């Protein structure tokens, strides 16, 4: 059945992938063995721009539509559309022609109802809203009005016309929708988890909205085990735990996972703050040298992370520069220093980090498990051709771009594991890694610093050695991108 899906007007590239991931989670697709087939049918209303917040989506049942809307971060509401039109006369004709057997169960005298008037692209006064509601007198509501907790919510939504240049997606002509709300977003979720009220934060703490989007893409749910190999202050695991998943994390910095900023300001206190189940474990572990015993495999239902690619923090792996270069041999930490020893680390390139992450996911994810992570891409036309990392065990099912600067953006990749890990697939993955590393060597390894590229002004042209001059370098203070 076709439903009207109304989005919040933000993070436009993330909207459809989130809905499709949640629809898959709630049983919209029967064939679980083919992730690529888990795509919904969408269509735009008449005269609407692709960036419009209004879309029609085909969902198999009202239960699926309700579950998707109630859990989604970017869906404002999903509605059973009773009618639409370019004018209120057209709307009245459409509503009257909608089948009575679909309308009458929600118009009975034993039920309560509420009508909400909403608009996109303009603001309507309370007087105008009341006039719109009185204009719906042709609908035979027999129940009582209840503004606080009605049995049925009805929405009258109106878009602005093209005559008003307000910077929003253009509409060739005004469109009016009327329908019954099937499900709506939890509007208290993001204010509750906003970072400014978080007990323990670090410089790379994931924004709450993005963390919840990642958890939805990974289909975090009760009974599932979610792992973050770059856990930091635990923002991503907090969102997964909110949806009922069991969580587990690791970080190479022992000070983050063990100490935080005191006994009441650490990763554990963030879970305690929201009354969430504590993580099963937080490990001091290196993504380059995973701590799992050889026989352990396929234990995680999802891996969600934001790998360190050098914008807010650079990647690190175990072993100092001298140790990795063979200048000195391996050393053993004395027993009297084991309690407070911080092992030395060395730079960890993005190409190597992504390969290790894909190898970890191939080994440790269950079949059908999801790997969700951010990956940086160049937006320059003259740069080497951008492409995403691949692995023979995975199928890429969704990409969502977030622009960081005029030169770079980051893309949220969602991969589904489709086959078991074997040594043959591991060798094939290594060959793909070598090809991937070679294709990206220009902007990953030849001095093009991601941090300076992201934070540099758009009108500044980099010299051949990619270093900003002292005169053109702008100092940024306050919040990072």
Secondary structure, DSSP 8 states (H G I E B T S, - for coil): -EEEEEE-SS-GGGHHHHHHHHHHHTT--S-TT-GGG----EE--TTB-TT-SEEEEE-S-HHHHHHHHHH-SSEEEEEEEEEEESSHHHHHHHHHHS-HHHHGGGS-TTSEEEEEEEEESS---HHHHHHHHHTTTTS---SEE-SSS-SEEEEEEEE--TTS--SS--BSS--EEEEEEEEE--TTHHHHH-GGG-SS--TT---HHHHHHHHHHTT--TT-EEEETT-TT-HHHHHHHHTT-EEEEEES-HIIIIITTSTTSSHHHHHHHTT----SEEEE-BTTB----TT--S-EEEEEE----SSSS--EEES-HHHHHTSS------GGGTTT----EEE--HHHHHHHHHHHHHHHEEEEEEEEEEEEEE--TTS--------TTEEEEEEEEEE-SSSEEEEEEEEEE-S---HHHHHHHHHHHHHHHHHTHHHHHSS--HHHHHHS-TT----TT----TTT-----SS--
